[in-house]
């Protein structure tokens, strides 16, 4: 299992959080998603077949592009 934390500056309210969490949970392999308005971060855990490329393209498609990765 892999854990990543992304910076997603477009997060601005609870609706953004719900959209991001709902869309990402539909992606095969995603184990958990936690998005936060105050920090504009999305923390994810995933296994194959999900990978960072798929996650980032999905977020870009729904207008929440990833700006950076917070190294653990
Ligand atoms: Cu919003």
PDB file of the backbone (N, CA, C, O) and the ligand in Angstrom, with CONECT records:
HET     CU  A 101       1
ATOM      1  N   UNK A   1       0.847  -1.194   0.000  1.00  0.00           N
ATOM      2  CA  UNK A   1       0.000   0.000   0.000  1.00  0.00           C
ATOM      3  C   UNK A   1       0.884   1.246   0.000  1.00  0.00           C
ATOM      4  O   UNK A   1       1.911   1.301   0.676  1.00  0.00           O
ATOM      5  N   UNK A   2       0.463   2.231  -0.766  1.00  0.00           N
ATOM      6  CA  UNK A   2       1.216   3.474  -0.885  1.00  0.00           C
ATOM      7  C   UNK A   2       0.402   4.621  -0.312  1.00  0.00           C
ATOM      8  O   UNK A   2      -0.810   4.685  -0.522  1.00  0.00           O
ATOM      9  N   UNK A   3       1.048   5.523   0.405  1.00  0.00           N
ATOM     10  CA  UNK A   3       0.395   6.717   0.915  1.00  0.00           C
ATOM     11  C   UNK A   3       1.036   7.940   0.279  1.00  0.00           C
ATOM     12  O   UNK A   3       2.260   8.067   0.262  1.00  0.00           O
ATOM     13  N   UNK A   4       0.205   8.844  -0.248  1.00  0.00           N
ATOM     14  CA  UNK A   4       0.728  10.101  -0.788  1.00  0.00           C
ATOM     15  C   UNK A   4      -0.129  11.244  -0.271  1.00  0.00           C
ATOM     16  O   UNK A   4      -1.303  11.060   0.050  1.00  0.00           O
ATOM     17  N   UNK A   5       0.467  12.415  -0.195  1.00  0.00           N
ATOM     18  CA  UNK A   5      -0.279  13.622   0.151  1.00  0.00           C
ATOM     19  C   UNK A   5      -0.026  14.657  -0.925  1.00  0.00           C
ATOM     20  O   UNK A   5       1.117  15.051  -1.162  1.00  0.00           O
ATOM     21  N   UNK A   6      -1.086  15.097  -1.573  1.00  0.00           N
ATOM     22  CA  UNK A   6      -0.976  16.070  -2.646  1.00  0.00           C
ATOM     23  C   UNK A   6      -1.474  17.436  -2.199  1.00  0.00           C
ATOM     24  O   UNK A   6      -2.362  17.546  -1.353  1.00  0.00           O
ATOM     25  N   UNK A   7      -0.889  18.467  -2.782  1.00  0.00           N
ATOM     26  CA  UNK A   7      -1.386  19.824  -2.594  1.00  0.00           C
ATOM     27  C   UNK A   7      -2.312  20.135  -3.760  1.00  0.00           C
ATOM     28  O   UNK A   7      -1.909  20.057  -4.920  1.00  0.00           O
ATOM     29  N   UNK A   8      -3.551  20.488  -3.446  1.00  0.00           N
ATOM     30  CA  UNK A   8      -4.557  20.777  -4.467  1.00  0.00           C
ATOM     31  C   UNK A   8      -5.156  22.155  -4.159  1.00  0.00           C
ATOM     32  O   UNK A   8      -6.129  22.259  -3.412  1.00  0.00           O
ATOM     33  N   UNK A   9      -4.573  23.206  -4.736  1.00  0.00           N
ATOM     34  CA  UNK A   9      -4.956  24.577  -4.365  1.00  0.00           C
ATOM     35  C   UNK A   9      -6.415  24.918  -4.687  1.00  0.00           C
ATOM     36  O   UNK A   9      -6.968  25.842  -4.091  1.00  0.00           O
ATOM     37  N   UNK A  10      -7.046  24.196  -5.610  1.00  0.00           N
ATOM     38  CA  UNK A  10      -8.418  24.524  -6.002  1.00  0.00           C
ATOM     39  C   UNK A  10      -9.453  24.160  -4.940  1.00  0.00           C
ATOM     40  O   UNK A  10     -10.620  24.532  -5.072  1.00  0.00           O
ATOM     41  N   UNK A  11      -9.053  23.443  -3.893  1.00  0.00           N
ATOM     42  CA  UNK A  11     -10.002  23.098  -2.832  1.00  0.00           C
ATOM     43  C   UNK A  11     -10.404  24.368  -2.089  1.00  0.00           C
ATOM     44  O   UNK A  11      -9.554  25.079  -1.553  1.00  0.00           O
ATOM     45  N   UNK A  12     -11.730  24.652  -2.060  1.00  0.00           N
ATOM     46  CA  UNK A  12     -12.144  25.879  -1.388  1.00  0.00           C
ATOM     47  C   UNK A  12     -13.306  25.700  -0.416  1.00  0.00           C
ATOM     48  O   UNK A  12     -13.583  26.607   0.369  1.00  0.00           O
ATOM     49  N   UNK A  13     -13.992  24.559  -0.444  1.00  0.00           N
ATOM     50  CA  UNK A  13     -15.124  24.394   0.463  1.00  0.00           C
ATOM     51  C   UNK A  13     -15.464  22.915   0.632  1.00  0.00           C
ATOM     52  O   UNK A  13     -14.827  22.042   0.041  1.00  0.00           O
ATOM     53  N   UNK A  14     -16.470  22.658   1.441  1.00  0.00           N
ATOM     54  CA  UNK A  14     -16.874  21.293   1.717  1.00  0.00           C
ATOM     55  C   UNK A  14     -17.362  20.552   0.487  1.00  0.00           C
ATOM     56  O   UNK A  14     -17.248  19.330   0.396  1.00  0.00           O
ATOM     57  N   UNK A  15     -17.910  21.307  -0.462  1.00  0.00           N
ATOM     58  CA  UNK A  15     -18.365  20.663  -1.695  1.00  0.00           C
ATOM     59  C   UNK A  15     -17.185  20.093  -2.479  1.00  0.00           C
ATOM     60  O   UNK A  15     -17.271  19.001  -3.041  1.00  0.00           O
ATOM     61  N   UNK A  16     -16.097  20.834  -2.509  1.00  0.00           N
ATOM     62  CA  UNK A  16     -14.876  20.350  -3.162  1.00  0.00           C
ATOM     63  C   UNK A  16     -14.421  19.036  -2.515  1.00  0.00           C
ATOM     64  O   UNK A  16     -14.066  18.079  -3.203  1.00  0.00           O
ATOM     65  N   UNK A  17     -14.438  19.015  -1.198  1.00  0.00           N
ATOM     66  CA  UNK A  17     -14.013  17.821  -0.463  1.00  0.00           C
ATOM     67  C   UNK A  17     -14.864  16.626  -0.843  1.00  0.00           C
ATOM     68  O   UNK A  17     -14.346  15.541  -1.107  1.00  0.00           O
ATOM     69  N   UNK A  18     -16.188  16.834  -0.870  1.00  0.00           N
ATOM     70  CA  UNK A  18     -17.080  15.726  -1.211  1.00  0.00           C
ATOM     71  C   UNK A  18     -16.849  15.243  -2.630  1.00  0.00           C
ATOM     72  O   UNK A  18     -16.817  14.039  -2.885  1.00  0.00           O
ATOM     73  N   UNK A  19     -16.687  16.185  -3.560  1.00  0.00           N
ATOM     74  CA  UNK A  19     -16.458  15.807  -4.955  1.00  0.00           C
ATOM     75  C   UNK A  19     -15.174  14.990  -5.082  1.00  0.00           C
ATOM     76  O   UNK A  19     -15.166  13.928  -5.705  1.00  0.00           O
ATOM     77  N   UNK A  20     -14.111  15.481  -4.501  1.00  0.00           N
ATOM     78  CA  UNK A  20     -12.812  14.805  -4.600  1.00  0.00           C
ATOM     79  C   UNK A  20     -12.882  13.422  -3.961  1.00  0.00           C
ATOM     80  O   UNK A  20     -12.420  12.440  -4.542  1.00  0.00           O
ATOM     81  N   UNK A  21     -13.461  13.349  -2.764  1.00  0.00           N
ATOM     82  CA  UNK A  21     -13.498  12.056  -2.075  1.00  0.00           C
ATOM     83  C   UNK A  21     -14.370  11.057  -2.826  1.00  0.00           C
ATOM     84  O   UNK A  21     -14.017   9.883  -2.940  1.00  0.00           O
ATOM     85  N   UNK A  22     -15.526  11.526  -3.344  1.00  0.00           N
ATOM     86  CA  UNK A  22     -16.426  10.629  -4.070  1.00  0.00           C
ATOM     87  C   UNK A  22     -15.787  10.120  -5.347  1.00  0.00           C
ATOM     88  O   UNK A  22     -15.825   8.922  -5.629  1.00  0.00           O
ATOM     89  N   UNK A  23     -15.196  11.026  -6.128  1.00  0.00           N
ATOM     90  CA  UNK A  23     -14.602  10.621  -7.406  1.00  0.00           C
ATOM     91  C   UNK A  23     -13.412   9.687  -7.197  1.00  0.00           C
ATOM     92  O   UNK A  23     -13.263   8.696  -7.911  1.00  0.00           O
ATOM     93  N   UNK A  24     -12.575  10.001  -6.227  1.00  0.00           N
ATOM     94  CA  UNK A  24     -11.388   9.175  -6.025  1.00  0.00           C
ATOM     95  C   UNK A  24     -11.741   7.796  -5.484  1.00  0.00           C
ATOM     96  O   UNK A  24     -11.092   6.808  -5.827  1.00  0.00           O
ATOM     97  N   UNK A  25     -12.769   7.725  -4.640  1.00  0.00           N
ATOM     98  CA  UNK A  25     -13.139   6.420  -4.087  1.00  0.00           C
ATOM     99  C   UNK A  25     -13.669   5.481  -5.160  1.00  0.00           C
ATOM    100  O   UNK A  25     -13.683   4.265  -4.971  1.00  0.00           O
ATOM    101  N   UNK A  26     -14.112   6.047  -6.300  1.00  0.00           N
ATOM    102  CA  UNK A  26     -14.591   5.220  -7.409  1.00  0.00           C
ATOM    103  C   UNK A  26     -13.446   4.633  -8.233  1.00  0.00           C
ATOM    104  O   UNK A  26     -13.667   3.758  -9.071  1.00  0.00           O
ATOM    105  N   UNK A  27     -12.241   5.106  -8.000  1.00  0.00           N
ATOM    106  CA  UNK A  27     -11.098   4.614  -8.755  1.00  0.00           C
ATOM    107  C   UNK A  27     -10.636   3.287  -8.139  1.00  0.00           C
ATOM    108  O   UNK A  27     -10.405   3.202  -6.933  1.00  0.00           O
ATOM    109  N   UNK A  28     -10.506   2.257  -8.978  1.00  0.00           N
ATOM    110  CA  UNK A  28     -10.127   0.934  -8.478  1.00  0.00           C
ATOM    111  C   UNK A  28      -8.754   0.984  -7.824  1.00  0.00           C
ATOM    112  O   UNK A  28      -7.801   1.506  -8.403  1.00  0.00           O
ATOM    113  N   UNK A  29      -8.656   0.446  -6.631  1.00  0.00           N
ATOM    114  CA  UNK A  29      -7.370   0.385  -5.935  1.00  0.00           C
ATOM    115  C   UNK A  29      -7.219   1.418  -4.838  1.00  0.00           C
ATOM    116  O   UNK A  29      -6.325   1.308  -3.999  1.00  0.00           O
ATOM    117  N   UNK A  30      -8.095   2.432  -4.834  1.00  0.00           N
ATOM    118  CA  UNK A  30      -8.017   3.452  -3.789  1.00  0.00           C
ATOM    119  C   UNK A  30      -8.537   2.869  -2.476  1.00  0.00           C
ATOM    120  O   UNK A  30      -9.643   2.331  -2.415  1.00  0.00           O
ATOM    121  N   UNK A  31      -7.724   2.984  -1.432  1.00  0.00           N
ATOM    122  CA  UNK A  31      -8.117   2.448  -0.127  1.00  0.00           C
ATOM    123  C   UNK A  31      -8.753   3.513   0.751  1.00  0.00           C
ATOM    124  O   UNK A  31      -9.743   3.251   1.436  1.00  0.00           O
ATOM    125  N   UNK A  32      -8.190   4.708   0.733  1.00  0.00           N
ATOM    126  CA  UNK A  32      -8.778   5.771   1.540  1.00  0.00           C
ATOM    127  C   UNK A  32      -8.405   7.129   0.963  1.00  0.00           C
ATOM    128  O   UNK A  32      -7.361   7.294   0.332  1.00  0.00           O
ATOM    129  N   UNK A  33      -9.285   8.092   1.195  1.00  0.00           N
ATOM    130  CA  UNK A  33      -9.077   9.457   0.706  1.00  0.00           C
ATOM    131  C   UNK A  33      -9.473  10.402   1.824  1.00  0.00           C
ATOM    132  O   UNK A  33     -10.548  10.272   2.409  1.00  0.00           O
ATOM    133  N   UNK A  34      -8.597  11.354   2.117  1.00  0.00           N
ATOM    134  CA  UNK A  34      -8.950  12.354   3.109  1.00  0.00           C
ATOM    135  C   UNK A  34      -8.514  13.714   2.572  1.00  0.00           C
ATOM    136  O   UNK A  34      -7.323  13.988   2.425  1.00  0.00           O
ATOM    137  N   UNK A  35      -9.496  14.553   2.284  1.00  0.00           N
ATOM    138  CA  UNK A  35      -9.190  15.881   1.757  1.00  0.00           C
ATOM    139  C   UNK A  35      -9.538  16.906   2.828  1.00  0.00           C
ATOM    140  O   UNK A  35     -10.441  16.681   3.635  1.00  0.00           O
ATOM    141  N   UNK A  36      -8.820  18.039   2.839  1.00  0.00           N
ATOM    142  CA  UNK A  36      -9.053  19.065   3.849  1.00  0.00           C
ATOM    143  C   UNK A  36      -9.067  20.454   3.227  1.00  0.00           C
ATOM    144  O   UNK A  36      -8.223  20.785   2.393  1.00  0.00           O
ATOM    145  N   UNK A  37     -10.041  21.265   3.645  1.00  0.00           N
ATOM    146  CA  UNK A  37     -10.170  22.625   3.112  1.00  0.00           C
ATOM    147  C   UNK A  37      -9.063  23.531   3.644  1.00  0.00           C
ATOM    148  O   UNK A  37      -8.459  24.287   2.883  1.00  0.00           O
ATOM    149  N   UNK A  38      -8.797  23.459   4.940  1.00  0.00           N
ATOM    150  CA  UNK A  38      -7.854  24.413   5.543  1.00  0.00           C
ATOM    151  C   UNK A  38      -6.432  24.256   5.012  1.00  0.00           C
ATOM    152  O   UNK A  38      -5.726  25.246   4.818  1.00  0.00           O
ATOM    153  N   UNK A  39      -6.014  23.014   4.779  1.00  0.00           N
ATOM    154  CA  UNK A  39      -4.638  22.796   4.316  1.00  0.00           C
ATOM    155  C   UNK A  39      -4.543  22.623   2.803  1.00  0.00           C
ATOM    156  O   UNK A  39      -3.446  22.643   2.244  1.00  0.00           O
ATOM    157  N   UNK A  40      -5.692  22.451   2.133  1.00  0.00           N
ATOM    158  CA  UNK A  40      -5.739  22.178   0.686  1.00  0.00           C
ATOM    159  C   UNK A  40      -4.898  20.965   0.319  1.00  0.00           C
ATOM    160  O   UNK A  40      -4.197  20.948  -0.692  1.00  0.00           O
ATOM    161  N   UNK A  41      -4.989  19.960   1.169  1.00  0.00           N
ATOM    162  CA  UNK A  41      -4.247  18.728   0.932  1.00  0.00           C
ATOM    163  C   UNK A  41      -5.198  17.564   0.748  1.00  0.00           C
ATOM    164  O   UNK A  41      -6.297  17.539   1.302  1.00  0.00           O
ATOM    165  N   UNK A  42      -4.752  16.600  -0.042  1.00  0.00           N
ATOM    166  CA  UNK A  42      -5.497  15.355  -0.220  1.00  0.00           C
ATOM    167  C   UNK A  42      -4.549  14.215   0.118  1.00  0.00           C
ATOM    168  O   UNK A  42      -3.513  14.032  -0.522  1.00  0.00           O
ATOM    169  N   UNK A  43      -4.926  13.453   1.136  1.00  0.00           N
ATOM    170  CA  UNK A  43      -4.101  12.322   1.548  1.00  0.00           C
ATOM    171  C   UNK A  43      -4.781  11.038   1.093  1.00  0.00           C
ATOM    172  O   UNK A  43      -5.966  10.819   1.347  1.00  0.00           O
ATOM    173  N   UNK A  44      -4.012  10.200   0.422  1.00  0.00           N
ATOM    174  CA  UNK A  44      -4.574   8.988  -0.165  1.00  0.00           C
ATOM    175  C   UNK A  44      -3.742   7.776   0.176  1.00  0.00           C
ATOM    176  O   UNK A  44      -2.521   7.860   0.313  1.00  0.00           O
ATOM    177  N   UNK A  45      -4.415   6.644   0.314  1.00  0.00           N
ATOM    178  CA  UNK A  45      -3.690   5.376   0.319  1.00  0.00           C
ATOM    179  C   UNK A  45      -4.266   4.534  -0.797  1.00  0.00           C
ATOM    180  O   UNK A  45      -5.473   4.538  -1.035  1.00  0.00           O
ATOM    181  N   UNK A  46      -3.390   3.807  -1.484  1.00  0.00           N
ATOM    182  CA  UNK A  46      -3.854   3.026  -2.634  1.00  0.00           C
ATOM    183  C   UNK A  46      -2.953   1.834  -2.897  1.00  0.00           C
ATOM    184  O   UNK A  46      -1.810   1.769  -2.444  1.00  0.00           O
ATOM    185  N   UNK A  47      -3.513   0.893  -3.648  1.00  0.00           N
ATOM    186  CA  UNK A  47      -2.788  -0.272  -4.161  1.00  0.00           C
ATOM    187  C   UNK A  47      -3.049  -0.337  -5.657  1.00  0.00           C
ATOM    188  O   UNK A  47      -3.911   0.379  -6.167  1.00  0.00           O
ATOM    189  N   UNK A  48      -2.313  -1.188  -6.367  1.00  0.00           N
ATOM    190  CA  UNK A  48      -2.609  -1.442  -7.773  1.00  0.00           C
ATOM    191  C   UNK A  48      -4.066  -1.927  -7.866  1.00  0.00           C
ATOM    192  O   UNK A  48      -4.528  -2.606  -6.948  1.00  0.00           O
ATOM    193  N   UNK A  49      -4.802  -1.606  -8.933  1.00  0.00           N
ATOM    194  CA  UNK A  49      -4.319  -0.976 -10.164  1.00  0.00           C
ATOM    195  C   UNK A  49      -4.216   0.550 -10.105  1.00  0.00           C
ATOM    196  O   UNK A  49      -3.855   1.165 -11.109  1.00  0.00           O
ATOM    197  N   UNK A  50      -4.515   1.175  -8.984  1.00  0.00           N
ATOM    198  CA  UNK A  50      -4.363   2.637  -8.921  1.00  0.00           C
ATOM    199  C   UNK A  50      -2.878   2.987  -8.904  1.00  0.00           C
ATOM    200  O   UNK A  50      -2.067   2.256  -8.335  1.00  0.00           O
ATOM    201  N   UNK A  51      -2.532   4.094  -9.522  1.00  0.00           N
ATOM    202  CA  UNK A  51      -1.169   4.603  -9.408  1.00  0.00           C
ATOM    203  C   UNK A  51      -1.235   6.130  -9.437  1.00  0.00           C
ATOM    204  O   UNK A  51      -2.290   6.714  -9.683  1.00  0.00           O
ATOM    205  N   UNK A  52      -0.100   6.759  -9.184  1.00  0.00           N
ATOM    206  CA  UNK A  52      -0.101   8.219  -9.085  1.00  0.00           C
ATOM    207  C   UNK A  52      -0.556   8.893 -10.373  1.00  0.00           C
ATOM    208  O   UNK A  52      -1.233   9.920 -10.332  1.00  0.00           O
ATOM    209  N   UNK A  53      -0.190   8.321 -11.511  1.00  0.00           N
ATOM    210  CA  UNK A  53      -0.594   8.935 -12.782  1.00  0.00           C
ATOM    211  C   UNK A  53      -2.107   8.945 -12.927  1.00  0.00           C
ATOM    212  O   UNK A  53      -2.693   9.952 -13.325  1.00  0.00           O
ATOM    213  N   UNK A  54      -2.744   7.808 -12.601  1.00  0.00           N
ATOM    214  CA  UNK A  54      -4.211   7.716 -12.712  1.00  0.00           C
ATOM    215  C   UNK A  54      -4.885   8.681 -11.751  1.00  0.00           C
ATOM    216  O   UNK A  54      -5.865   9.339 -12.100  1.00  0.00           O
ATOM    217  N   UNK A  55      -4.358   8.758 -10.551  1.00  0.00           N
ATOM    218  CA  UNK A  55      -4.952   9.638  -9.540  1.00  0.00           C
ATOM    219  C   UNK A  55      -4.832  11.095  -9.977  1.00  0.00           C
ATOM    220  O   UNK A  55      -5.788  11.863  -9.875  1.00  0.00           O
ATOM    221  N   UNK A  56      -3.648  11.466 -10.466  1.00  0.00           N
ATOM    222  CA  UNK A  56      -3.448  12.856 -10.874  1.00  0.00           C
ATOM    223  C   UNK A  56      -4.264  13.204 -12.106  1.00  0.00           C
ATOM    224  O   UNK A  56      -4.763  14.323 -12.215  1.00  0.00           O
ATOM    225  N   UNK A  57      -4.412  12.254 -13.050  1.00  0.00           N
ATOM    226  CA  UNK A  57      -5.249  12.590 -14.218  1.00  0.00           C
ATOM    227  C   UNK A  57      -6.697  12.724 -13.820  1.00  0.00           C
ATOM    228  O   UNK A  57      -7.403  13.588 -14.342  1.00  0.00           O
ATOM    229  N   UNK A  58      -7.161  11.881 -12.899  1.00  0.00           N
ATOM    230  CA  UNK A  58      -8.548  12.017 -12.457  1.00  0.00           C
ATOM    231  C   UNK A  58      -8.767  13.376 -11.793  1.00  0.00           C
ATOM    232  O   UNK A  58      -9.755  14.054 -12.077  1.00  0.00           O
ATOM    233  N   UNK A  59      -7.866  13.767 -10.928  1.00  0.00           N
ATOM    234  CA  UNK A  59      -8.022  15.064 -10.259  1.00  0.00           C
ATOM    235  C   UNK A  59      -7.980  16.221 -11.257  1.00  0.00           C
ATOM    236  O   UNK A  59      -8.695  17.209 -11.089  1.00  0.00           O
ATOM    237  N   UNK A  60      -7.161  16.108 -12.279  1.00  0.00           N
ATOM    238  CA  UNK A  60      -7.101  17.156 -13.303  1.00  0.00           C
ATOM    239  C   UNK A  60      -8.417  17.209 -14.080  1.00  0.00           C
ATOM    240  O   UNK A  60      -8.923  18.288 -14.387  1.00  0.00           O
ATOM    241  N   UNK A  61      -8.967  16.022 -14.395  1.00  0.00           N
ATOM    242  CA  UNK A  61     -10.234  15.948 -15.140  1.00  0.00           C
ATOM    243  C   UNK A  61     -11.376  16.623 -14.391  1.00  0.00           C
ATOM    244  O   UNK A  61     -12.222  17.268 -15.011  1.00  0.00           O
ATOM    245  N   UNK A  62     -11.414  16.488 -13.086  1.00  0.00           N
ATOM    246  CA  UNK A  62     -12.518  17.072 -12.332  1.00  0.00           C
ATOM    247  C   UNK A  62     -12.181  18.479 -11.833  1.00  0.00           C
ATOM    248  O   UNK A  62     -12.835  19.007 -10.934  1.00  0.00           O
ATOM    249  N   UNK A  63     -11.146  19.074 -12.435  1.00  0.00           N
ATOM    250  CA  UNK A  63     -10.771  20.474 -12.173  1.00  0.00           C
ATOM    251  C   UNK A  63     -10.142  20.707 -10.805  1.00  0.00           C
ATOM    252  O   UNK A  63     -10.244  21.795 -10.238  1.00  0.00           O
ATOM    253  N   UNK A  64      -9.493  19.677 -10.289  1.00  0.00           N
ATOM    254  CA  UNK A  64      -8.712  19.854  -9.059  1.00  0.00           C
ATOM    255  C   UNK A  64      -7.285  19.382  -9.307  1.00  0.00           C
ATOM    256  O   UNK A  64      -6.852  18.386  -8.729  1.00  0.00           O
ATOM    257  N   UNK A  65      -6.547  20.097 -10.170  1.00  0.00           N
ATOM    258  CA  UNK A  65      -5.198  19.634 -10.502  1.00  0.00           C
ATOM    259  C   UNK A  65      -4.258  19.624  -9.289  1.00  0.00           C
ATOM    260  O   UNK A  65      -4.331  20.482  -8.409  1.00  0.00           O
ATOM    261  N   UNK A  66      -3.391  18.641  -9.280  1.00  0.00           N
ATOM    262  CA  UNK A  66      -2.394  18.514  -8.217  1.00  0.00           C
ATOM    263  C   UNK A  66      -1.244  19.471  -8.502  1.00  0.00           C
ATOM    264  O   UNK A  66      -0.703  19.491  -9.607  1.00  0.00           O
ATOM    265  N   UNK A  67      -0.875  20.262  -7.500  1.00  0.00           N
ATOM    266  CA  UNK A  67       0.229  21.199  -7.709  1.00  0.00           C
ATOM    267  C   UNK A  67       1.537  20.646  -7.140  1.00  0.00           C
ATOM    268  O   UNK A  67       2.619  20.985  -7.619  1.00  0.00           O
ATOM    269  N   UNK A  68       1.436  19.818  -6.147  1.00  0.00           N
ATOM    270  CA  UNK A  68       2.674  19.311  -5.573  1.00  0.00           C
ATOM    271  C   UNK A  68       2.431  18.087  -4.729  1.00  0.00           C
ATOM    272  O   UNK A  68       1.302  17.771  -4.352  1.00  0.00           O
ATOM    273  N   UNK A  69       3.522  17.407  -4.444  1.00  0.00           N
ATOM    274  CA  UNK A  69       3.478  16.213  -3.617  1.00  0.00           C
ATOM    275  C   UNK A  69       4.250  16.524  -2.340  1.00  0.00           C
ATOM    276  O   UNK A  69       5.358  17.059  -2.390  1.00  0.00           O
ATOM    277  N   UNK A  70       3.664  16.190  -1.211  1.00  0.00           N
ATOM    278  CA  UNK A  70       4.362  16.395   0.042  1.00  0.00           C
ATOM    279  C   UNK A  70       5.091  15.098   0.373  1.00  0.00           C
ATOM    280  O   UNK A  70       4.469  14.057   0.586  1.00  0.00           O
ATOM    281  N   UNK A  71       6.387  15.177   0.410  1.00  0.00           N
ATOM    282  CA  UNK A  71       7.187  13.983   0.663  1.00  0.00           C
ATOM    283  C   UNK A  71       7.006  13.550   2.111  1.00  0.00           C
ATOM    284  O   UNK A  71       6.903  14.381   3.013  1.00  0.00           O
ATOM    285  N   UNK A  72       6.969  12.253   2.317  1.00  0.00           N
ATOM    286  CA  UNK A  72       6.768  11.745   3.672  1.00  0.00           C
ATOM    287  C   UNK A  72       8.111  11.436   4.320  1.00  0.00           C
ATOM    288  O   UNK A  72       8.156  10.995   5.469  1.00  0.00           O
TER     289      UNK A  72
HETATM  290 CU    CU A 101     -15.746  23.931  -3.080  1.00  0.00          CU
END
